[in-house]
Amino acid sequence: MNRAWKAAAAAVAAAVLAPAAQAADRVPASFPAAGELVVPAVTAREQPTYNARRVVVLRQFRADYRRHVVLATASARDATGRLWLRLRLQLRPNGTLAWVPAAAVAVTPIHDRIVVHQRARTIDLFRDGHVLVHGRVAIGAPGWDTPRGEFYVTARFVPNDPFLGAFAFETSAYSKLTEWPGGGIVGIHGTSAPELIGQAVSHGCVRVSNATARLLQRHVKLGTPISILV
């Protein structure tokens, strides 16, 4: 009887610990970590628990059929041992964070970062702390200011509008304009008016020269964090 009891107890313990062990397999080695959803949809919540308030439902594919890119910034376990990841969201208001079960996403550490200094009108791409790309920018005009904060690259594309220059990146930031494409999504893009670089003239987007846009195209990956500073 004692042997049978021990076997049963071991089976129960294995069943309880299995979800946590599986989740542990998805813990990134470091943060931030970028990747994609691996489930059709997942509910993002205010706290790392299924009882927390729902923030938004994230879907594996966006309305434009691109895969939904996510950026994880931290991890935590709930009372059952299940691992959750805190995500930076492409959602109004800017800076919104929410938690999803780690098993719903596949993310890997990312070592690049874009930093925009609005006052200096500069953009830098850092890789492991070293400057890989440096350039000048145009920023939002007064009243249409480029938002400050922490964001990330959500899409990359060659524009079909020459106004956006040689290459463009969609970010998780939103401008004050709700009628702008995607409801006001801020981009980092090239330009057909290079003479305006260095000025505050955009509707919130960060404009760069086409030469800088091509360099960024070569090096910037989906999920790259973006810091927009004063």
C-alpha positions as CSV (number, residue, x, y, z in Angstrom):
1,M,0.0,0.0,0.0
2,N,2.8,2.4,0.9
3,R,4.5,1.8,-2.5
4,A,1.2,2.4,-4.3
5,W,0.6,5.5,-2.4
6,K,4.1,6.9,-3.2
7,A,3.5,6.1,-6.9
8,A,0.2,7.9,-6.9
9,A,1.7,10.9,-5.1
10,A,4.5,11.1,-7.6
11,A,2.1,11.1,-10.5
12,V,0.0,13.9,-9.0
13,A,3.1,16.0,-8.4
14,A,4.3,15.5,-12.0
15,A,0.9,16.6,-13.3
16,V,1.0,19.7,-11.1
17,L,4.5,20.7,-12.0
18,A,4.3,19.9,-15.8
19,P,2.7,23.2,-16.8
20,A,5.3,25.2,-14.9
21,A,8.1,23.1,-16.3
22,Q,6.8,23.6,-19.9
23,A,6.4,27.4,-19.2
24,A,10.0,27.5,-17.9
25,D,11.2,26.2,-21.2
26,R,10.0,29.5,-22.7
27,V,11.7,31.9,-20.3
28,P,13.9,34.2,-22.3
29,A,17.5,34.4,-21.2
30,S,17.2,38.2,-20.9
31,F,14.8,41.0,-21.5
32,P,13.7,42.7,-23.7
33,A,12.8,39.8,-25.8
34,A,10.8,39.9,-29.1
35,G,8.9,37.3,-31.1
36,E,5.4,36.3,-32.1
37,L,2.2,34.7,-30.8
38,V,2.1,30.9,-31.2
39,V,-1.6,30.6,-30.5
40,P,-4.5,32.0,-32.6
41,A,-5.5,34.5,-29.8
42,V,-4.7,35.3,-26.2
43,T,-6.2,37.6,-23.6
44,A,-3.7,40.1,-22.2
45,R,-4.4,41.0,-18.6
46,E,-3.5,43.8,-16.1
47,Q,-1.8,41.3,-13.8
48,P,-0.1,37.9,-14.3
49,T,-3.2,35.9,-13.3
50,Y,-6.3,34.7,-15.1
51,N,-8.5,36.6,-12.6
52,A,-7.1,40.0,-13.6
53,R,-9.0,42.4,-15.7
54,R,-8.7,41.9,-19.5
55,V,-6.8,44.6,-21.3
56,V,-7.1,43.4,-24.9
57,V,-7.3,40.2,-27.0
58,L,-4.2,39.8,-29.1
59,R,-4.5,37.8,-32.3
60,Q,-1.8,35.9,-34.1
61,F,-2.5,37.7,-37.4
62,R,-3.2,41.4,-37.7
63,A,-5.9,42.9,-40.0
64,D,-3.2,43.4,-42.7
65,Y,-2.3,39.7,-42.4
66,R,1.1,40.3,-40.9
67,R,2.0,38.2,-37.9
68,H,1.5,40.0,-34.6
69,V,5.0,40.9,-33.2
70,V,5.3,41.2,-29.4
71,L,7.9,42.6,-27.1
72,A,8.3,41.1,-23.6
73,T,9.9,43.2,-20.9
74,A,9.6,41.1,-17.8
75,S,8.3,37.7,-16.4
76,A,6.4,36.5,-13.3
77,R,4.8,33.4,-12.0
78,D,1.3,33.1,-10.6
79,A,0.2,31.1,-7.6
80,T,0.1,27.9,-9.6
81,G,3.6,28.3,-10.9
82,R,2.5,29.3,-14.4
83,L,4.9,31.7,-16.1
84,W,3.6,35.0,-17.5
85,L,5.3,37.6,-19.7
86,R,4.7,41.3,-19.5
87,L,4.2,42.8,-23.0
88,R,4.5,46.3,-24.3
89,L,1.4,46.8,-26.4
90,Q,0.6,48.7,-29.6
91,L,-2.4,50.3,-28.0
92,R,-3.8,53.6,-26.8
93,P,-2.8,55.1,-24.4
94,N,0.9,54.9,-25.2
95,G,2.9,53.0,-22.7
96,T,0.2,50.4,-22.0
97,L,1.6,47.1,-20.6
98,A,-0.2,43.8,-20.0
99,W,0.5,40.2,-19.2
100,V,0.0,37.0,-21.2
101,P,0.9,33.3,-20.4
102,A,4.4,32.6,-21.6
103,A,3.2,29.5,-23.5
104,A,1.2,31.8,-25.8
105,V,4.3,33.5,-27.3
106,A,7.8,32.6,-28.6
107,V,10.3,35.3,-27.8
108,T,14.1,35.6,-27.9
109,P,16.4,38.3,-26.4
110,I,17.0,41.3,-28.6
111,H,20.2,43.3,-28.3
112,D,19.4,46.3,-30.5
113,R,17.8,49.6,-29.5
114,I,16.7,52.7,-31.5
115,V,17.1,55.9,-29.6
116,V,15.5,59.2,-30.9
117,H,16.6,62.5,-29.3
118,Q,14.0,65.0,-30.2
119,R,15.8,68.1,-29.1
120,A,19.0,67.1,-30.8
121,R,17.0,65.8,-33.9
122,T,19.0,62.6,-34.0
123,I,18.4,58.9,-34.3
124,D,20.8,56.1,-33.3
125,L,20.7,52.3,-33.6
126,F,22.6,50.6,-30.9
127,R,23.7,47.0,-30.9
128,D,25.1,45.7,-27.7
129,G,25.7,49.3,-26.6
130,H,27.6,50.3,-29.7
131,V,26.3,52.8,-32.3
132,L,25.6,51.0,-35.6
133,V,23.6,53.7,-37.4
134,H,23.5,57.5,-36.7
135,G,21.4,60.1,-38.5
136,R,19.4,63.3,-38.4
137,V,15.6,63.3,-38.1
138,A,12.6,65.5,-38.5
139,I,10.0,65.3,-35.7
140,G,6.4,66.3,-35.0
141,A,5.4,69.9,-35.4
142,P,4.0,71.8,-32.4
143,G,0.5,70.4,-31.6
144,W,1.4,67.1,-33.5
145,D,4.3,66.3,-31.3
146,T,6.1,63.0,-31.7
147,P,5.2,61.0,-28.5
148,R,7.9,60.4,-26.0
149,G,8.3,57.0,-24.3
150,E,9.3,53.4,-24.8
151,F,8.0,51.6,-28.0
152,Y,9.1,49.0,-30.5
153,V,9.1,48.1,-34.2
154,T,5.9,46.3,-35.2
155,A,6.3,46.2,-39.0
156,R,8.8,46.9,-41.8
157,F,7.9,47.7,-45.4
158,V,8.8,49.4,-48.6
159,P,6.3,52.2,-49.0
160,N,4.2,52.6,-52.1
161,D,3.9,56.3,-51.3
162,P,7.0,58.3,-52.3
163,F,6.3,60.7,-49.5
164,L,7.5,57.9,-47.0
165,G,10.8,57.6,-48.8
166,A,12.9,54.5,-49.4
167,F,11.8,52.4,-46.4
168,A,9.5,52.6,-43.4
169,F,9.0,51.1,-40.0
170,E,5.7,51.0,-38.1
171,T,6.0,51.5,-34.4
172,S,3.8,50.8,-31.4
173,A,3.5,54.5,-30.7
174,Y,0.4,56.5,-31.5
175,S,0.2,60.2,-32.5
176,K,-2.5,62.7,-31.6
177,L,-4.1,62.1,-35.0
178,T,-6.7,59.4,-34.9
179,E,-7.4,59.7,-38.7
180,W,-3.8,58.9,-39.6
181,P,-3.2,55.3,-41.0
182,G,-3.9,52.6,-38.5
183,G,-5.6,55.1,-36.2
184,G,-2.6,57.3,-35.8
185,I,0.3,54.9,-35.7
186,V,3.7,56.7,-35.6
187,G,6.3,55.6,-38.2
188,I,10.0,56.0,-38.7
189,H,10.5,56.5,-42.4
190,G,12.4,58.1,-45.2
191,T,11.3,61.2,-47.0
192,S,10.7,62.9,-50.3
193,A,11.6,66.2,-48.8
194,P,15.2,65.8,-47.3
195,E,15.5,69.6,-46.9
196,L,13.1,69.3,-43.9
197,I,15.3,66.9,-42.0
198,G,16.3,68.6,-38.7
199,Q,13.0,70.4,-38.3
200,A,9.7,69.9,-36.4
201,V,7.4,69.5,-39.3
202,S,5.8,66.0,-39.3
203,H,2.4,64.9,-37.9
204,G,4.2,62.8,-35.3
205,C,6.3,60.5,-37.3
206,V,10.1,60.4,-37.2
207,R,11.5,61.2,-40.7
208,V,15.0,60.3,-41.7
209,S,17.0,60.7,-44.9
210,N,16.6,57.9,-47.4
211,A,20.2,57.0,-46.9
212,T,19.5,56.5,-43.2
213,A,16.3,54.6,-44.0
214,R,18.3,52.2,-46.1
215,L,20.8,51.6,-43.3
216,L,18.0,51.0,-40.8
217,Q,16.4,48.6,-43.3
218,R,19.6,46.6,-43.4
219,H,19.9,46.3,-39.6
220,V,16.6,46.8,-37.8
221,K,14.6,43.7,-36.9
222,L,11.0,43.4,-35.9
223,G,10.5,43.9,-32.2
224,T,13.5,46.3,-31.8
225,P,12.8,48.5,-28.8
226,I,12.6,52.3,-29.4
227,S,13.2,55.0,-26.9
228,I,11.9,58.5,-27.9
229,L,13.5,61.0,-25.6
230,V,13.3,64.8,-25.1
